[in-house]
Amino acid sequence: MRLLATLLVASTPLLAAAYHINPEEAAVRSAVDHYLQGHATGDGAHFRKVFHPEARLFAIREGKFWQLTSEEYAARAAGKPAADEAQRKRWIASVDITGNAAVVKVVLDYPSAKLTDYMSMLRVDGQWMIVNKTFTSEPKS
């Protein structure tokens, strides 16, 4: 339901006003929805729509600095939803926009781990794109 509301708000300026979301925030949320849909469906095309081709992803994994290109990340998509998709929850926790730059915090709450993503975004040729993603993963016991 949250996804439907996000899509409706992002696609309808009147609804955006009704939900007190300005048009720029609605556009950012709409772009990030491709990222969320990529996770939900396992379709890497969603990731390719929102990540700038020069984007990088960074984390600390097993105590070491780790990075991927956006294409390497999209190529890892399985092409189908995860077996435990029904138990997975994802949401946009915050959006901060100044001019043509934005920072978005996304939470992915999965059965075995909770991940927090910080997306740096830029409006490139009128389209909001993720140019950098840093994230952390906290295993659940």
N, C-alpha and C positions, 0 to 999 in steps of 0.2 A: 504494500500500500504506500509506503514511504517513497518507493521508486516512482510509482504512478504520480504521486503528488509533486515530486521533483520534476518529472517530465512535463506535467501540466504547467507548473509554475514557470519553468524555463521556456516553454513554448508560447505562453500567452501573457502579454504585457499586463492585461487587466487583472489576471490572477496573481501575477507577481506583485502588483500594487496591493491587492487584497491580502496577501500574505506578508506585506511590508518588506519585500525583497526588491531592491533596486534592479534595474535591467542589467547592469554589469555583473552583479552577484548572480543573477539568474543565468547569465551567459557562462560564468565560471562554473557554476554548479552543473550546467548542461554538459560542459566539456568533461568535467570530472566523472559524470555519469558514464561516459564511455569506458573510463578506467574501471568503474564498479561493474559494468556489464562484461568487461573482459574477464574479470574474476568469476562472475556468476555463470558465464556461458563457456568459458575456456577458449573463446574465439580471439585470437591474437589481433584480428583486424580492428577490434575496439581499441586495443592499446595503440596501434599504429595511427588511429584517428586523433588521439589526444597527445601522444608524446611527440615532441619535435624530433626530427631525425638525428639531431646532434645531442639529444638529451642523454644523461647518465643517471644511473641509480647507484646509491652508496649505502653501505651498512658496515657494522662490525659483526662478523660471523666467526664463531669459535675463537673469539679474542683477536681476530685479525681484520684489517681493513679489506673490504670487499667492494667490487664495482662491476657493473655491466653496462653495455650500451643499451639504448632503448630497443634496438632491433634484436639484440640477444635476448632481452626480456620478452619481447613479443613472440619470438620464435619458440620460447619455452611453453607457450600456451598449449594445452593438451588437445584442444579442438572439441572438447565436451566438458560439461560441468563435473566438478569433483564428486566422488561417491557420497560424501557427507554434505553436499550443497544445502540440503534442507535444514541443517543445523548451523549453517554459517550466517553471520550477520555482518553487515557493512554499513557505514554511514559517514557523512561529512560532519565532523565535529566543529569545525570553524572555518571561516573564510575571511581573509583580510586583504583588501584591495586598495592600492594607491596608484592612480593613473593607469599605466599599462602593465603594472606588476601586481602579482597576487601571491599569497601564501595560503595553502589549504591543508588542513589537518584531517586525515581520514583514519578511521578506526576499522580494523577488520577483526572481528571476534569469531574465532574458529574453535571447534571442539578441543583441539590440542594446543592452541597458542592464541595470544592476542597480539596483533601487530598494530603499530602506529606509524603512519606515513606522513611525512611533511613534504608537500609538493610546492616547488617554486614554479610559478607560471608567468608567462608573458603573453601579451596580446600581439601576435605576429600577423601582419597583414589582415587585421580585423578578427582573427581567430585566436581564442585562448588555447595555449599549448603548455604542456608540462615540459620544462626545460631541465629540471633537476628533481630527483626524488631521494630523500634520505629516510631510512626507516629503522625500526627496532622491532624485535620479536621477543615476547615474554612467554616461555612455555607454561602451560597449565599443568597442575599436578593431578 
